[in-house]
């Protein structure tokens, strides 16, 4: 996801963040108190944040969002305020997805944001392409690189820059040879490092893309418990979630990671449709494999611009799930336990 440069915070930015950062969140923090389940997490596993390696229960007792973009606005002070307010509403950890190689300046910004906000930041990385939907292409050198060369670059960058995941790894509606090559490469890099992977499927709904991504990564022996197929919240012409259940049956996490806010590329998609999908997956017994996030990265969605900000999942979408009958213990599992199990890995290098 790309964003426009931040122009200027609107009048009353700090006051707006303060007002939107308290109300609904105080009760939610209490609802999420408790230790994350650890019985299915391998011995020696850690969650790698940009600052340090932590035990899986060391990233706080609140929610973790596994697919966001801490680039909205590009202003460090604004983003610090945004995460502080979201922390008051129950957010403990956020995964910052990348669409290309990171510069040191971008990493330093993230170190500043997490240090000042108190919200843990996990850095993700990889290569991203979606030619049919977002018109975003790989850098030219990717075409000249082999699978092994890309895998080596991923592993090297992951170690040097303290990545805690690979993602978002995007593909187009019609998967190109280079996209298959990058998927195979990230699978090999996963085997070298142990890092989890989350993907991007096109925003205009592509069930075949989700299955093709899964098949390629499975062929590289990726651990399904460390794989999340992304943007399944936008495959909405399947209200009984048959595709989602088919993917979940293979042990993979389901990324309902565009929830809680308006998506300009998909104006007919609604949270009501997404609630129906999530509820169908839960009712089928796959609640342990649901991951939520908002994929937020537009300045108009920030609290300082009277949006819901990086707590949109907690303050906008979760109340809708609760109204639909999802139990509190299930919400705790989805928001707290599941992302910790997904992010926890045993370092190999």
Secondary structure, DSSP 8 states (H G I E B T S, - for coil): ----B-----TTHHHHHHHHTTTTHHHHHHHT-S----TTS-TT-BEE-SS-EE-GGGG-SSEEEEEE-TTTBS-HHHHHHHHHHHHHTTEEEEEE--SS---HHHHHHHHHHHHHH--EEEEEE----BTTTT-B---GGGGGS-HHHHHHHHHHHHHHHTEEEEEEEE--SS--HHHHHHHHHHHHHHHHH--EEEEE--TT--HHHHHHHHHHHHHTT--GGGEEE--GGG--S-TT-HHHHHHHTTT-EEEE-S-SS--GGGTT--HHHHHHHHHHHHHTT-GGGEEE------GGGSGGGTS-GGGHIIIIIHHHHHHTT--HHHHHIIIIIHHHHHH-B----
